[in-house]
Amino acid sequence: MPLRPQSVRWVERWAHPLMLAGALGSWWLLGRGEIAFWATMAAVLLSLQLLERWMPAMPEWRIGAAATWKLVGVYLIGLWVSGLIIGGYRTLLPPALTGVRDSFGVALWPQSWPWLAQALLLYFAADLIYYWIHRAIHRSALLWRITGHGFHHGFHNLQSLNVGSNHPFELVFVALPLTLLAGLTDAPVEAVRMAGVLLLTNTTLAHANVRMDTPGLRWFFTDSHAHRRHHSAVFEDSNTNYACNAIVWDRLFGTYSRGPVAQTGIGPTQPPIWRMYLLPFREPEDVDTVATRSKAGE
């Protein structure tokens, strides 16, 4: 059942900050642990599934049950792989970074700050790191191929569930920034988890086929309009808006753009999901990526 026009305008204006605040509140009330984290993320995804039906930014992009369940499967595979990678990082990074941290001779982290302030600092710092990783992937044919980033961009009709549509090779880089900062700064676990809630909630919102536009917030936090542009099937448009969460970095470093998007993807057809897992090794002939352009000598 579609929302009334007045409700649509209200949700468009306030959905973004309210979803972020609601996710933090849910995680906090549920106990601030791992179970609370994943319960909160499930609630965010379910809420966005409803909003995508009630007030889609692109009504023609609605997908059916079969396509939805395929994305759910890809999302769950990504969660499993991410868990393994993050577990490895948590084991290996803190001991490796202890010497680096101690060499400064002073505490690297503002432990006395409120948790929300610490979480926001981690949020913007982690996305600054990923901004440069992401930008390098889009500029380098080699990095594009070895990360399998074409998998994430290969889907037409972008949806919130696409937040988890990453090739396992790429998840090594996606999982790195926050765990690297946690190991380097020795930030409190609660602040790191709170930052994780903000990062995953916001990037899920950024992928959603939902109208959202909050004045002021859109200058600092990536919204769905900005990230939809990054997934555009138009090559030049997709090479903008690299910050998945903190669009302020694109504004500062000259890679921000805004405008309509007719379709997402890397080519006129969407490859089958099984075929997208093979993109690091071979891309279809009809795609337009940095790798195909490099091969063609452009």
VEXDREN-2710 file (C-alpha; in Angstrom, 1 decimal):
% VEXDREN-2710
k/r/px/py/pz
1/MET/0.0/0.0/0.0
2/PRO/1.6/3.3/-1.1
3/LEU/2.2/6.0/1.4
4/ARG/0.3/9.3/1.2
5/PRO/2.1/12.2/-0.4
6/GLN/2.5/14.0/2.9
7/SER/3.9/10.9/4.5
8/VAL/6.3/10.4/1.6
9/ARG/7.7/13.9/2.0
10/TRP/8.1/13.5/5.7
11/VAL/9.8/10.1/5.4
12/GLU/12.0/11.4/2.6
13/ARG/13.2/14.2/4.8
14/TRP/13.7/12.3/8.1
15/ALA/14.2/8.6/7.2
16/HIS/18.0/8.8/7.1
17/PRO/18.7/10.4/10.5
18/LEU/15.8/8.4/12.2
19/MET/17.1/5.1/10.9
20/LEU/20.6/5.9/12.1
21/ALA/19.3/6.9/15.6
22/GLY/16.9/4.0/15.7
23/ALA/19.7/1.5/14.9
24/LEU/21.9/2.9/17.6
25/GLY/19.0/2.9/20.1
26/SER/18.1/-0.7/19.2
27/TRP/21.7/-1.9/19.5
28/TRP/22.1/-0.2/22.9
29/LEU/18.8/-1.5/24.4
30/LEU/19.5/-5.0/23.2
31/GLY/22.7/-5.2/25.1
32/ARG/25.4/-3.8/22.8
33/GLY/26.9/-7.2/21.9
34/GLU/27.2/-9.2/18.8
35/ILE/23.7/-10.6/18.9
36/ALA/22.4/-7.0/19.4
37/PHE/24.4/-5.9/16.4
38/TRP/23.0/-8.5/14.0
39/ALA/19.4/-8.2/15.4
40/THR/19.7/-4.5/14.7
41/MET/21.0/-5.0/11.1
42/ALA/18.1/-7.4/10.4
43/ALA/15.6/-4.8/11.6
44/VAL/17.2/-2.2/9.4
45/LEU/17.0/-4.4/6.3
46/LEU/13.4/-5.4/7.0
47/SER/12.4/-1.7/7.5
48/LEU/14.1/-0.8/4.2
49/GLN/12.4/-3.7/2.4
50/LEU/9.0/-2.1/3.4
51/LEU/10.1/1.4/2.4
52/GLU/11.3/0.2/-0.9
53/ARG/7.8/-1.1/-1.6
54/TRP/6.0/1.9/-0.2
55/MET/8.1/4.8/-1.5
56/PRO/10.8/3.7/-4.0
57/ALA/13.0/6.2/-5.6
58/MET/12.8/4.3/-8.8
59/PRO/9.4/2.4/-8.9
60/GLU/10.5/0.5/-12.1
61/TRP/13.4/-1.0/-10.1
62/ARG/11.1/-3.1/-7.9
63/ILE/12.3/-6.7/-7.9
64/GLY/10.4/-9.9/-7.4
65/ALA/10.6/-12.6/-4.8
66/ALA/13.1/-14.8/-6.7
67/ALA/15.5/-12.0/-7.2
68/THR/15.1/-10.9/-3.5
69/TRP/16.0/-14.4/-2.2
70/LYS/19.0/-14.6/-4.5
71/LEU/20.3/-11.3/-2.9
72/VAL/19.5/-12.7/0.5
73/GLY/21.7/-15.7/-0.3
74/VAL/24.5/-13.5/-1.6
75/TYR/24.2/-11.4/1.6
76/LEU/24.5/-14.4/3.9
77/ILE/27.5/-15.7/2.0
78/GLY/29.1/-12.3/2.4
79/LEU/28.3/-12.2/6.2
80/TRP/30.0/-15.6/6.6
81/VAL/33.1/-14.6/4.7
82/SER/33.2/-11.2/6.4
83/GLY/33.0/-13.0/9.8
84/LEU/36.0/-15.1/9.0
85/ILE/38.0/-12.2/7.7
86/ILE/37.2/-9.9/10.7
87/GLY/38.0/-12.8/13.1
88/GLY/41.4/-13.1/11.4
89/TYR/42.0/-9.4/11.6
90/ARG/41.1/-9.3/15.3
91/THR/43.6/-12.1/15.9
92/LEU/46.5/-10.7/13.8
93/LEU/46.2/-6.9/13.8
94/PRO/46.4/-5.9/17.5
95/PRO/49.6/-7.8/18.3
96/ALA/51.2/-6.5/15.0
97/LEU/50.2/-2.9/15.7
98/THR/51.2/-2.8/19.4
99/GLY/54.7/-1.7/18.6
100/VAL/53.4/1.0/16.2
101/ARG/51.0/2.3/18.9
102/ASP/53.6/2.3/21.6
103/SER/56.2/4.0/19.4
104/PHE/54.1/7.3/19.6
105/GLY/54.7/7.4/23.4
106/VAL/51.2/8.9/23.9
107/ALA/47.7/7.6/23.9
108/LEU/46.3/7.7/20.3
109/TRP/42.7/7.6/21.3
110/PRO/40.5/10.1/23.2
111/GLN/39.2/7.6/25.8
112/SER/37.5/10.3/27.8
113/TRP/35.2/11.3/25.0
114/PRO/31.6/10.2/25.0
115/TRP/31.1/6.9/23.2
116/LEU/29.0/8.6/20.4
117/ALA/31.8/11.1/19.7
118/GLN/34.4/8.2/19.6
119/ALA/32.1/6.2/17.3
120/LEU/31.7/9.2/14.9
121/LEU/35.5/9.7/14.9
122/LEU/35.9/6.1/13.9
123/TYR/33.1/6.3/11.4
124/PHE/34.7/9.2/9.5
125/ALA/38.2/7.9/9.8
126/ALA/37.3/4.4/8.6
127/ASP/35.5/5.8/5.6
128/LEU/38.4/8.0/4.8
129/ILE/40.6/4.9/4.6
130/TYR/38.0/3.1/2.4
131/TYR/37.5/6.2/0.3
132/TRP/41.1/5.9/-1.0
133/ILE/40.9/2.1/-1.3
134/HIS/37.7/2.4/-3.3
135/ARG/39.0/5.2/-5.4
136/ALA/42.1/3.2/-6.2
137/ILE/40.0/0.2/-7.2
138/HIS/38.0/2.3/-9.7
139/ARG/41.2/3.8/-11.2
140/SER/43.2/0.6/-11.5
141/ALA/42.4/-2.2/-13.9
142/LEU/44.5/-4.6/-11.8
143/LEU/42.8/-3.7/-8.5
144/TRP/39.3/-3.8/-10.1
145/ARG/40.0/-7.4/-11.3
146/ILE/41.7/-8.8/-8.2
147/THR/39.0/-7.5/-5.8
148/GLY/36.1/-8.6/-8.0
149/HIS/34.6/-5.2/-7.5
150/GLY/32.6/-5.7/-10.7
151/PHE/30.5/-8.1/-8.7
152/HIS/29.2/-5.3/-6.5
153/HIS/28.5/-3.0/-9.5
154/GLY/27.1/-5.7/-11.7
155/PHE/23.5/-5.6/-10.4
156/HIS/20.8/-3.7/-12.2
157/ASN/18.0/-2.1/-10.1
158/LEU/20.0/-1.3/-6.9
159/GLN/18.3/-2.4/-3.6
160/SER/19.2/-2.3/0.1
161/LEU/20.2/-5.9/0.0
162/ASN/22.9/-5.1/-2.5
163/VAL/24.9/-3.8/0.4
164/GLY/26.0/-7.4/0.9
165/SER/26.7/-8.2/-2.8
166/ASN/30.4/-8.2/-2.6
167/HIS/32.9/-10.7/-4.1
168/PRO/34.7/-12.6/-1.3
169/PHE/38.0/-11.2/-2.6
170/GLU/36.8/-7.6/-2.0
171/LEU/35.7/-8.3/1.5
172/VAL/39.3/-8.5/2.6
173/PHE/39.5/-4.7/1.8
174/VAL/35.9/-3.8/3.0
175/ALA/36.6/-5.3/6.5
176/LEU/40.0/-3.7/6.9
177/PRO/39.5/0.0/7.8
178/LEU/37.6/-0.3/11.1
179/THR/39.5/-3.3/12.4
180/LEU/42.8/-1.6/11.4
181/LEU/41.8/1.6/13.3
182/ALA/40.7/-0.4/16.3
183/GLY/44.0/-2.2/16.5
184/LEU/46.1/0.9/15.9
185/THR/44.3/3.1/18.4
186/ASP/43.1/0.6/21.0
187/ALA/39.7/2.3/21.0
188/PRO/37.1/0.8/23.4
189/VAL/35.2/-2.2/22.1
190/GLU/31.9/-0.3/22.7
191/ALA/33.0/2.6/20.5
192/VAL/34.1/0.3/17.8
193/ARG/30.9/-1.7/17.8
194/MET/28.9/1.6/17.8
195/ALA/30.9/2.8/14.8
196/GLY/30.1/-0.6/13.1
197/VAL/26.4/-0.1/13.7
198/LEU/26.6/3.4/12.1
199/LEU/28.7/2.2/9.2
200/LEU/26.7/-0.8/8.2
201/THR/23.3/1.0/8.8
202/ASN/24.3/4.0/6.7
203/THR/25.8/1.9/3.8
204/THR/22.6/-0.1/3.8
205/LEU/20.6/3.1/3.6
206/ALA/22.9/4.3/0.8
207/HIS/22.1/1.2/-1.3
208/ALA/18.3/1.4/-0.7
209/ASN/15.9/2.2/-3.5
210/VAL/14.2/4.7/-1.2
211/ARG/13.8/8.5/-1.6
212/MET/15.7/10.3/1.1
213/ASP/17.1/13.9/1.3
214/THR/17.9/15.4/4.6
215/PRO/19.3/19.0/4.3
216/GLY/22.5/19.3/6.2
217/LEU/23.0/15.6/6.8
218/ARG/23.6/15.0/3.0
219/TRP/26.8/17.1/3.2
220/PHE/28.4/14.7/5.6
221/PHE/26.7/11.3/5.3
222/THR/26.3/9.4/2.0
223/ASP/22.6/9.0/1.1
224/SER/20.9/6.9/-1.5
225/HIS/20.9/9.6/-4.2
226/ALA/24.6/10.0/-4.0
227/HIS/25.4/6.3/-3.9
228/ARG/23.0/5.4/-6.6
229/ARG/25.0/7.8/-8.8
230/HIS/28.1/5.8/-8.0
231/HIS/26.4/2.6/-9.2
232/SER/25.3/4.2/-12.5
233/ALA/25.7/2.2/-15.7
234/VAL/27.3/5.3/-17.1
235/PHE/31.0/4.8/-16.6
236/GLU/31.9/8.5/-15.9
237/ASP/29.1/8.8/-13.3
238/SER/30.1/5.6/-11.5
239/ASN/33.6/7.0/-11.0
240/THR/32.4/9.5/-8.5
241/ASN/31.0/9.4/-4.9
242/TYR/33.5/6.8/-3.6
243/ALA/32.7/7.3/0.0
244/CYS/30.1/4.8/0.9
245/ASN/29.3/6.4/4.3
246/ALA/31.0/9.9/4.6
247/ILE/30.3/11.8/1.4
248/VAL/32.1/14.7/2.9
249/TRP/35.4/13.1/1.6
250/ASP/34.1/13.2/-2.0
251/ARG/33.2/16.9/-1.5
252/LEU/36.6/17.7/-0.1
253/PHE/38.6/15.7/-2.7
254/GLY/36.7/16.8/-5.8
255/THR/35.0/13.5/-6.7
256/TYR/31.4/14.4/-5.7
257/SER/28.6/14.4/-8.3
258/ARG/24.9/14.5/-8.2
259/GLY/22.3/13.8/-11.0
260/PRO/19.7/11.4/-12.3
261/VAL/20.5/7.7/-12.8
262/ALA/18.6/5.7/-15.4
263/GLN/20.1/2.3/-14.6
264/THR/22.8/0.7/-12.4
265/GLY/25.2/-2.0/-13.5
266/ILE/28.4/-2.5/-15.6
267/GLY/26.7/-3.3/-18.9
268/PRO/23.4/-3.6/-20.8
269/THR/22.6/-7.0/-19.2
270/GLN/23.1/-8.2/-15.6
271/PRO/25.3/-11.3/-15.6
272/PRO/24.0/-14.4/-13.7
273/ILE/25.2/-14.4/-10.1
274/TRP/27.3/-17.5/-10.6
275/ARG/29.0/-15.6/-13.5
276/MET/29.7/-12.6/-11.4
277/TYR/31.7/-14.7/-9.0
278/LEU/34.1/-15.3/-11.9
279/LEU/34.5/-11.6/-12.8
280/PRO/38.1/-11.4/-11.3
281/PHE/39.1/-14.0/-13.9
282/ARG/37.1/-12.9/-16.9
283/GLU/34.6/-10.1/-17.6
284/PRO/31.8/-10.4/-20.2
285/GLU/32.5/-8.7/-23.5
286/ASP/29.6/-6.2/-23.2
287/VAL/30.6/-4.6/-19.9
288/ASP/32.2/-1.1/-19.5
289/THR/34.7/-1.1/-16.7
290/VAL/38.2/0.3/-16.0
291/ALA/39.5/-3.2/-16.8
292/THR/37.8/-3.5/-20.2
293/ARG/38.9/0.1/-21.1
294/SER/42.5/-0.6/-20.1
295/LYS/42.4/-3.8/-22.2
296/ALA/41.1/-1.8/-25.2
297/GLY/43.9/0.8/-24.7
298/GLU/41.7/3.7/-23.7
END
